[in-house]
Amino acid sequence: MEAAKKKIRSLLIKTILTILVIIIVNYFWQKDYNALEKRYVIGEVIRIVPAWGQSPDVQFNFILESKKYVNNTPKGIFKPKVGEFYVVEVPIFRKKKSRILLDHPVSDSIKSPVGSWKEIPEYLKPK
């Protein structure tokens, strides 16, 4: 009986410590990401990638400075479809950390400028 209580207590402590480590790592990752200088372009959803036991990822592409990039971002609560367009947030010096902003849909008639936007234009912001 006493051994079972120790095992449960040990498991509970390990679980709490693991959750704390995840929260701390996420905090510093977000802090680093938010400090990066970013630009905004329009990207297209090219695939919904299933993930075992997690929310699927959205694979998207975008063009910046005449170069095509492909990246994934978690789908979260949104329901994007292949072929839809969204605003993409691109860190200037770490393009592999780019994110598609699924709460910023864009009609396919709108094209991003040759370079990029320094901030999201008002007409593309959700209302």
C-alpha positions as CSV (number, residue, x, y, z in Angstrom):
1,M,0.0,0.0,0.0
2,E,2.8,2.4,1.0
3,A,4.7,1.5,-2.2
4,A,1.7,2.3,-4.4
5,K,1.4,5.7,-2.8
6,K,5.1,6.4,-3.4
7,K,4.7,5.4,-7.0
8,I,1.7,7.7,-7.5
9,R,3.4,10.6,-5.7
10,S,6.6,10.1,-7.8
11,L,4.5,10.0,-11.0
12,L,2.6,13.1,-10.0
13,I,5.8,15.0,-9.3
14,K,7.3,13.9,-12.7
15,T,4.2,15.0,-14.5
16,I,4.1,18.4,-12.8
17,L,7.9,18.9,-13.5
18,T,7.4,17.9,-17.2
19,I,4.5,20.4,-17.6
20,L,6.6,23.1,-16.0
21,V,9.5,22.5,-18.3
22,I,7.2,22.6,-21.3
23,I,5.7,25.9,-20.2
24,I,9.2,27.4,-19.6
25,V,10.6,26.3,-22.9
26,N,7.5,27.6,-24.7
27,Y,7.8,30.9,-22.9
28,F,11.4,31.4,-24.0
29,W,10.6,30.2,-27.6
30,Q,7.8,32.7,-27.9
31,K,9.9,35.5,-26.4
32,D,12.6,34.8,-29.0
33,Y,10.1,34.6,-31.8
34,N,8.4,37.9,-30.8
35,A,11.7,39.7,-30.7
36,L,12.4,38.9,-34.4
37,E,11.8,41.5,-37.1
38,K,9.0,40.2,-39.3
39,R,7.5,40.8,-42.7
40,Y,4.1,39.7,-44.1
41,V,3.3,38.0,-47.4
42,I,0.4,35.9,-48.7
43,G,0.8,32.1,-48.6
44,E,-1.3,29.2,-49.9
45,V,-2.3,26.1,-48.0
46,I,-0.9,23.2,-50.0
47,R,-1.6,20.2,-47.7
48,I,-3.2,19.2,-44.3
49,V,-0.7,16.9,-42.6
50,P,-2.2,14.4,-40.2
51,A,-0.4,14.1,-36.8
52,W,-0.9,11.1,-34.5
53,G,-2.6,12.2,-31.3
54,Q,-2.3,15.9,-32.1
55,S,-4.0,18.6,-34.1
56,P,-3.0,18.2,-37.8
57,D,-0.4,20.6,-39.3
58,V,-1.0,22.9,-42.2
59,Q,1.7,22.8,-44.8
60,F,1.9,26.1,-46.7
61,N,4.1,27.9,-49.2
62,F,4.9,31.5,-49.9
63,I,7.2,33.4,-52.1
64,L,9.6,36.0,-50.7
65,E,12.3,37.8,-52.8
66,S,11.6,35.5,-55.7
67,K,12.3,32.4,-53.6
68,K,9.6,29.8,-52.7
69,Y,9.5,28.5,-49.1
70,V,7.4,25.7,-47.7
71,N,6.7,25.3,-44.0
72,N,4.2,23.7,-41.5
73,T,2.3,25.3,-38.7
74,P,-0.3,23.7,-36.3
75,K,-3.9,23.9,-37.5
76,G,-5.3,24.6,-34.1
77,I,-9.0,25.5,-34.0
78,F,-9.2,26.7,-37.6
79,K,-10.5,24.7,-40.6
80,P,-8.3,25.7,-43.6
81,K,-8.7,24.0,-46.9
82,V,-6.1,23.2,-49.5
83,G,-5.9,26.0,-52.0
84,E,-6.9,28.8,-49.6
85,F,-4.8,31.9,-49.1
86,Y,-3.7,33.5,-45.8
87,V,-1.3,36.1,-44.5
88,V,2.1,34.6,-43.5
89,E,4.3,36.1,-40.9
90,V,7.9,35.7,-41.9
91,P,10.9,36.5,-39.6
92,I,13.4,38.2,-41.8
93,F,16.5,36.3,-40.7
94,R,14.8,33.0,-39.8
95,K,12.4,32.2,-42.6
96,K,12.1,28.6,-41.4
97,K,10.2,29.9,-38.4
98,S,7.4,31.5,-40.5
99,R,3.8,31.0,-39.5
100,I,0.6,31.1,-41.5
101,L,-2.0,33.2,-39.7
102,L,-5.1,31.2,-40.1
103,D,-7.2,33.9,-38.6
104,H,-6.2,36.2,-41.6
105,P,-7.8,34.7,-44.7
106,V,-7.2,36.5,-48.0
107,S,-9.1,36.3,-51.3
108,D,-7.1,34.8,-54.1
109,S,-7.4,38.0,-56.1
110,I,-5.1,39.9,-53.6
111,K,-1.3,39.5,-54.3
112,S,1.5,40.5,-51.9
113,P,3.9,43.1,-53.1
114,V,7.2,42.2,-54.8
115,G,9.0,42.4,-51.4
116,S,6.6,42.1,-48.5
117,W,4.6,44.2,-46.1
118,K,6.2,45.6,-42.9
119,E,2.9,45.1,-41.2
120,I,-0.4,43.6,-42.1
121,P,-2.5,46.0,-44.2
122,E,-5.7,47.2,-42.6
123,Y,-7.8,45.7,-45.3
124,L,-6.4,42.2,-44.5
125,K,-6.9,42.4,-40.8
126,P,-9.9,40.4,-39.4
127,K,-12.9,42.5,-38.4
